[in-house]
């Protein structure tokens, strides 16, 4: 993983990662040519825009408890900001925030 700005990391096969404050974890999209789903990217590592939306599902702490579904994080990433959509299952649903610095250890 390599830093390309304070808020983006590049990984193999065209992957770009940003830190999600709602999930307290990194999310990845793949850009450019290659296999699998690919997102549009404005090429600005300091204020990235990815199209279309970013949808992440994962087993959160309460997934499966009393029939709870997996956790959902659904957002638009535009101009270096994350617009969390209403279907997010975390506390930032419906809010828009700046992408925070990716200040986690690169090996995490």
C-alpha positions in Angstrom: 0.0 0.0 0.0 1.4 3.4 -1.0 0.3 6.9 0.0 -0.7 9.0 -2.9 -2.1 11.8 -0.7 -3.1 12.3 3.0 -6.4 10.7 2.2 -5.8 8.1 -0.5 -3.7 4.9 -0.7 -3.0 2.9 -3.8 -3.0 -0.9 -3.8 -2.5 -3.5 -6.5 -4.7 -3.8 -9.6 -5.8 -0.2 -9.7 -7.2 -0.2 -6.2 -7.6 3.1 -4.3 -8.4 3.1 -0.6 -9.9 5.9 1.6 -10.7 5.9 5.3 -14.4 5.7 6.2 -15.2 7.5 9.5 -18.6 5.8 9.7 -17.2 2.3 9.6 -13.8 3.2 11.1 -12.1 1.3 8.4 -10.8 1.6 4.8 -13.0 1.2 1.7 -11.5 0.3 -1.7 -12.6 1.0 -5.2 -10.8 -0.1 -8.4 -10.1 2.4 -11.2 -8.7 2.3 -14.7 -8.5 -0.7 -16.9 -8.7 -4.3 -15.6 -11.0 -7.1 -14.6 -13.9 -6.7 -12.3 -16.0 -3.7 -11.4 -14.3 -0.3 -12.1 -15.2 3.2 -10.8 -14.7 6.5 -12.5 -12.0 8.6 -10.8 -11.3 12.3 -11.4 -7.6 11.8 -10.9 -7.3 14.2 -8.0 -5.8 12.4 -5.0 -6.4 15.4 -2.7 -10.1 15.8 -3.6 -11.2 12.5 -5.2 -14.5 11.9 -6.9 -15.5 8.3 -7.6 -18.5 7.3 -9.8 -20.9 5.6 -9.3 -21.7 5.3 -5.6 -19.6 3.2 -3.2 -21.6 0.4 -1.5 -19.9 -1.7 1.1 -21.6 -4.5 3.1 -19.9 -6.4 5.9 -20.6 -8.3 9.0 -20.8 -5.7 11.7 -20.9 -6.4 15.4 -24.6 -7.1 15.4 -24.9 -8.9 12.0 -27.1 -12.0 12.4 -28.1 -11.1 16.0 -31.8 -11.4 16.3 -32.0 -11.5 12.5 -30.0 -8.3 12.0 -28.7 -7.9 8.4 -25.0 -7.2 7.5 -23.8 -3.7 8.1 -24.2 -1.3 5.1 -22.1 1.7 4.1 -23.4 3.5 1.0 -22.0 6.8 -0.1 -21.1 9.2 -2.9 -17.5 10.3 -2.8 -17.3 13.7 -4.5 -14.6 16.4 -4.3 -12.9 14.9 -1.3 -16.1 14.5 0.7 -18.2 11.5 1.6 -22.0 11.9 1.4 -23.4 9.0 3.4 -26.8 7.8 2.1 -29.8 7.0 4.3 -29.4 3.3 3.9 -26.1 3.3 5.9 -26.4 1.4 9.1 -23.9 3.5 11.0 -24.2 6.8 12.8 -23.1 9.0 9.9 -26.1 8.0 7.7 -27.5 11.1 6.0 -24.5 13.2 6.7 -21.7 14.6 4.5 -18.1 14.8 5.9 -14.6 15.4 4.5 -12.6 12.3 3.8 -10.3 12.1 6.9 -6.6 11.6 6.7 -5.6 8.0 6.2 -3.5 8.1 9.4 -3.7 4.4 10.1 -0.6 2.2 9.8 -0.2 1.0 6.2 0.0 -2.6 7.4 -3.3 -2.6 9.3 
